């Protein structure tokens, strides 16, 4: 069933105080204001001289016949629908994670040129899945990665909960559709993850690997991570039984093997 986000004036205020949306408090004027921000207001948040800008997605724009990714790559135009949570979160992702978005766009253009505008390749599916539901996870402890590989959710989140609380293990939500779903209070969220072991700039490591074509050549490269299990991200994360009973914590499918983690710089 297609997810329908709450109306702007019907949102429960507590969603803004809970991760992942609490991590976007710097953008509160855009997210929590009484009125929807227009493209001019969004563009005012971009750095001076930015190579890309947000434009209203209307009939005149769509009549140019260009692919969404092509407008970004060739003309620097990010089509944005008015009064739309999905596109507003997409705009915020561009503001915070420009290097990742540019890497995805460049790779999408390579695939469009190879496949044509109507066919989709396995890399395109992987790139789109990450764009919509992606998360970047930094881990310092290989034991946590081993638990994740086994879908030992109790071990990953409960046994190692101090690592999550201290920031030794960290999640950054990149997928704008994942942020969209977080508008529903207490919703169980599952992201599609790239994981980096060590280093300080996990996002930069992922951006470079995507741009080079080293990763995201198949959707199976992405690891599911029930981010609601991160301590503090869901009210039930204080109860160990949450990690064994909640439906988002699925067992490992037989034969499923994940690729190695990226290495931090």
C-alpha positions, -999 to 999 in steps of 0.1 A, spaced: 0 0 0 13 34 -10 23 55 20 4 88 25 22 113 46 2 134 72 -9 168 62 14 196 73 -11 210 98 -19 176 112 16 165 121 23 154 157 50 178 171 69 149 187 81 136 154 105 166 152 120 157 186 128 120 176 155 107 153 158 108 124 138 140 120 154 156 151 187 154 132 173 180 108 165 207 133 187 232 115 161 232 88 132 238 111 121 270 93 115 250 61 100 219 78 79 234 106 68 268 94 31 274 89 35 277 51 52 254 26 85 269 14 86 278 -23 115 271 -46 128 307 -41 130 301 -4 147 267 -9 173 283 -32 180 309 -6 194 281 16 219 270 -11 255 283 -10 262 313 -31 271 303 -66 256 268 -63 257 249 -96 222 235 -91 190 251 -80 154 241 -73 127 248 -100 90 244 -99 79 212 -115 50 224 -136 36 216 -170 60 240 -187 90 223 -172 78 188 -180 71 198 -216 108 200 -223 108 162 -226 140 159 -206 146 131 -180 146 143 -144 183 133 -140 192 150 -173 179 183 -161 201 181 -131 232 170 -149 230 193 -180 211 224 -167 215 222 -129 177 221 -125 162 200 -97 125 197 -104 105 202 -72 68 198 -67 50 224 -45 36 215 -11 51 180 -13 69 164 16 88 140 -6 103 167 -27 110 190 3 130 163 20 148 157 -13 158 194 -14 171 191 22 192 161 12 207 182 -16 216 209 9 233 186 33 247 158 11 256 175 -21 285 152 -29 265 120 -25 236 134 -47 260 145 -74 276 111 -74 242 94 -78 232 118 -106 264 112 -125 260 75 -123 224 77 -133 233 97 -164 259 71 -173 233 44 -171 207 64 -190 231 69 -218 239 32 -219 203 19 -215 182 47 -229 156 67 -210 129 39 -208 150 8 -197 164 4 -162 196 -15 -153 206 -32 -121 229 -3 -112 200 22 -117 178 2 -94 206 2 -67 212 39 -71 175 47 -69 170 24 -38 198 42 -20 185 77 -31 151 69 -17 158 48 14 196 50 18 215 53 51 252 56 57 264 36 88 298 41 104 310 13 127 343 10 146 338 -25 160 339 -55 136 319 -75 162 289 -52 154 294 -59 117 295 -96 124 262 -94 143 247 -74 114 258 -100 89 239 -127 109 209 -104 115 216 -107 152 196 -76 159 196 -81 197 234 -83 196 238 -53 172 215 -29 190 211 -42 226 245 -57 234 263 -29 217 238 -1 227 266 19 243 284 22 210 252 37 194 247 61 223 283 73 223 285 79 186 311 51 180 284 36 158 265 62 138 237 63 113 231 92 88 198 90 69 203 100 33 171 86 17 144 113 15 116 87 13 128 73 47 125 108 62 91 110 47 79 78 65 93 92 97 65 118 97 43 90 111 51 87 149 66 54 161 66 40 126 91 11 122 117 23 98 141 1 77 169 17 57 191 4 29 226 8 41 261 13 30 285 6 59 320 20 65 344 6 91 365 33 108 375 67 97 358 101 103 341 108 70 318 78 61 297 100 38 327 111 18 340 75 15 306 65 1 304 94 -23 338 86 -38 330 49 -41 296 56 -58 312 81 -82 339 57 -92 314 29 -99 330 7 -72 296 2 -54 259 3 -61 260 -19 -92 233 -42 -79 205 -37 -53 218 -67 -34 248 -47 -23 226 -27 1 221 -40 36 188 -37 53 190 -20 87 160 -15 109 170 20 121 141 20 146 164 -3 166 190 24 172 187 33 209 165 63 212 149 61 178 118 43 189 100 42 222 103 5 225 141 5 220 145 5 258 131 -31 259 152 -60 248 121 -79 236 116 -53 209 145 -67 190 131 -102 189 94 -94 185 90 -63 163 83 -73 126 110 -51 112 137 -74 127 137 -101 101 160 -132 102 187 -136 76 173 -151 44 190 -184 35 219 -178 11 220 -141 16 255 -128 19 265 -91 22 295 -75 5 324 -63 27 322 -30 44 339 0 29 370 11 48 372 46 63 401 69 54 
